[in-house]
Amino acid sequence: MAIQYHVILLHASMNSKNKLPSSNKSHLAATTVNPLVENTQQTEVDELHNEISKLHEALPVLTKGVQMLQEGCTSINNELIPITDLLNKCQQEINQSRQTILANNSSINSVQLNQDVLQQEAIYLKEGMENIASASYDGTYLWKVKNVAELMRYAQSEQQTSVYSTPFYSSRNGYKMCMRLYLNGDGNARRTHLSLFFVVMRGEYDAILKWPFSYKITFCLFDQSGQQRHIIDSFRPNIESNSFQQPQMDMNIASGISKFFPLTMLQQDEHSYVKNDTIFIKCIVNFNDIPRPVFPYAFNLNPALPDHVIQSMIKAEIERRQEVSIKS
């Protein structure tokens, strides 16, 4: 502020001198200036010059300081570049690690689900081994399907869409067969019906058996309420289909009834087709050409009876109905 003041004062003094009239200038030239005033002005001018000189001397220092600050900022920015790159790389690695963890968790869940399925299959294999000794050799098989709720969940989640029955046979040297059950439906019956299929399997005596397989198949889903409201349905094999030719692999493609029974009815409390988480399904290969009207009678017979007794009773019932028909 002092420097600015002196500069203004100097300019004002010079301007005032320049504005004097020429007559006055000649007068002043002849007038003697007060030495004290002249010395004071000279001192102020000298001080002003000194201040300006000091500023000029300080200017390079300040300029150099500014340059040093700029260089320091540039150096810091250069040092920040690899640090920023490192931080970005760390963030990418963190994201990759997070994705890896999520993938591992998904794999662990998948392994757990597969383990559950394998355990269930192991249970069925064990049951199958236990049933081998009591395998049926007369073309009929009564299948006890346990853990229906769990199998239904597996089917709905598509972890395991179907289950197979234990193999059964038409005779000791006959056809080898099994049933395949889709608890949540198959094809156009998916999520709406129970789908039940018949499977011709490769057996030891296939080379000497009659092909194609042409015998009528009948299924029965048992009503466990005691009211005998069984669900019975049949189909006759299409002998042109590969499903009924001599098997070249362990089993042929399953064939049967896709809309065997509505799932809505299966799950209703008033129907007793599922009891104690279990259903019973019977398959009869109709080698004796049992008339369709006789099937309800056959399925209402006590399953505890020996097979030969049941066959005798069915035969007797057929003969009885034939006699009644002749008499009428």
Buried (B, 14 or more C-beta within 10 A) or exposed (E): EEBEEBEEBBEEEEEEEEEEEEEEEEEEEEEEEEEEEEEEBEEBBEEBEEBEEEEEEEEEEEEEEEEEEEEEEEEEEEEEEEEEEEEEEEEEEEEEEEEEEEEEEEEEEEEEBEEBEEEBEEEBEEEBEEBEEEEBBBBBBBBEBEBBEBBBBBBEEEEBBBBBBBBBBBEEEBBBBBBBBBBBBBEEBBEBBBBBBBBBBEBEBBEEBEBBBEBBBBBBBBBBEEEEEBBBBBBEBEEEEEBBBBBEEEBBBBBBBBBBBBBEEBEEEEBBBBBEEEBBBBBBBBBEEBEEEBBEBBBEEEEEEEEEEBBEBBEEBBEEBEEEEEEE
